[in-house]
Amino acid sequence: MSDLQRPGADWELQFVIAGCAERRLPIEIVGSGSKRAVGRPVDGTVTITTASLRGISLYEPNELVMSARAGTPLSQVEAELAARGQMLPFEPIDLAPATGGPQGAQTIGAVFATNMSGARRIQYGAARDHLLGVKGVNGRAELFQAGGRVMKNVTGYDISRGLAGSWGTLAVMTEVTFKVIPWPETAATIIYLGLPDNLAIELLSRAMTLPVEVSGAVHLHASVAARLNHPGLKSMNKSVTALRLENFASAVVGRKQRLKEALKVYGKALELDHRETLDFWGELRRLSVMPNRQTLLWRILTKPTTAPKLVAAIKRYMPAEAYYDWAGGLIWLEVPAAADAGTAEIRRVTAIHGGHAMLIRAEPSVRAAVEVFQPLSPPVERLTRGLKAAFDPEGILNPGRMYANL
């Protein structure tokens, strides 16, 4: 069992990392532990949790900016924003229901460290696009601060963006500063039933070209839609293709009509009202349609127009159930359990059709034996090794979490 450390201040974190660097002790970095079952297992002699580094340190609603300690629960951040009619633009997704972690427990630091973004990414961008600044401690036990409270158009390295998505392998974040946006006045969802994958993605891609500001575009196989809580949709036994509109009430009404008129060739549309829309997209955000079961879960990024071909190609090798997000640019794919997680076939298909695949759910022994993250190209690997050497020369921070030899 590793030694658990809970630093409550930056200097305490520095002290712990300095001691580990001196003795070259591997460190596992966690927040609440909600993503501990994702990525390659880390065999750390020491575990550092940021759970005691919590609290909102700055919130200026008029400036649409907030700073919070890395261990602050996301639920606390979102409750504070909601009280002022604001929210995070990128709708962070919760992997816990799909991976068996503690649901709703993720921290704001983990949100940016993993750069996991939800359905609204197609309109507002990813988590890293809203990260203004970060404080942290690197593997040299150096306390650093990068960025600030405003987005500046400057030259040079953007350290904040480099740390987003690094899964704690470069530094331990202690505080993040980020942009927020106002909650929309209302929201509505337009639903099309029973479309095959190719027509559904064609519809979603067409919708994204229209000047109606779609903020969510998903397609669920019938077997996946049957897991929705919405009693009408789950009982249809049909695939579900959904588009979300958010804005002032008068704007949503007009855009909804324009969208339905432009897409009438795909069939008659159903509608979800404001409350049903919140429930539907809340389910997707929690990945509750991909529950923790005896199956494997992959996250595949590709071009939306390629997505149906890619899934069809994978289904030639193994059964697969898909939930397409980002108009098809993101595929959540369930496949049967296998010793190698179907890695060879899935990587072969993504190499042919174009795409990046990450294994999200599998037993620890499987995640330790295969490439969980998309293998790096030689130029990207050289850059990644250079960053690792600069931030963490002893290689003590989350060693092997993303790649076996990094």
QUIKATA-V867192 format. One record per backbone hydrogen bond with DSSP energy under -1.0 kcal/mol. NH is the residue of the N-H (numbers start at 0). CO is the residue of the C=O. If there is no record, write none. Layout:
nh co
NH CO
NH CO
This chain:
nh co
2 44
4 46
12 8
13 9
14 10
15 11
16 12
17 13
18 14
19 15
20 16
21 17
22 18
24 19
26 395
27 45
29 47
35 32
37 34
39 400
43 41
44 25
45 25
46 2
47 27
48 4
49 29
52 49
53 51
56 66
57 66
59 64
62 59
64 59
65 177
66 57
67 175
68 54
69 173
70 52
71 68
73 105
76 72
77 73
78 74
79 75
80 76
81 77
82 78
83 80
84 81
85 80
86 180
93 284
97 94
98 94
99 95
100 95
104 101
107 71
108 69
110 106
111 107
112 108
113 109
117 89
120 117
121 118
122 119
123 119
124 120
129 126
131 176
132 176
133 145
134 174
135 143
136 171
137 141
138 390
140 137
143 135
145 133
147 131
153 151
158 156
161 157
162 158
163 159
164 111
165 162
166 112
168 165
171 136
173 134
174 134
175 67
176 132
177 65
178 129
179 63
180 86
182 84
185 246
187 244
188 271
189 242
190 269
191 240
193 238
199 195
200 196
201 197
202 198
203 199
204 200
205 201
206 202
207 203
208 205
209 206
211 209
214 243
217 241
218 323
219 239
220 321
224 220
225 221
226 223
227 224
233 229
234 230
239 219
240 191
241 217
242 189
243 215
244 187
246 185
251 247
252 248
253 249
254 250
255 251
256 252
257 253
258 254
259 255
260 256
261 257
262 258
265 262
266 263
269 190
271 188
276 272
277 273
278 274
279 275
280 276
281 277
282 278
283 279
284 280
285 281
286 283
287 282
289 286
291 96
294 292
295 334
296 360
297 332
298 357
299 330
300 355
301 328
305 302
306 302
309 305
310 306
311 307
312 308
313 309
314 310
316 313
317 313
320 333
322 331
323 218
324 329
326 216
327 324
328 325
329 324
330 299
331 322
332 297
333 320
334 295
340 337
342 339
345 341
346 342
347 343
348 344
349 345
350 346
351 347
352 348
353 349
355 300
357 298
358 371
359 296
360 296
366 362
367 363
369 365
380 376
381 377
382 378
383 379
384 380
385 381
386 382
387 383
388 384
389 385
390 386
391 387
394 391
397 26
400 397
405 402
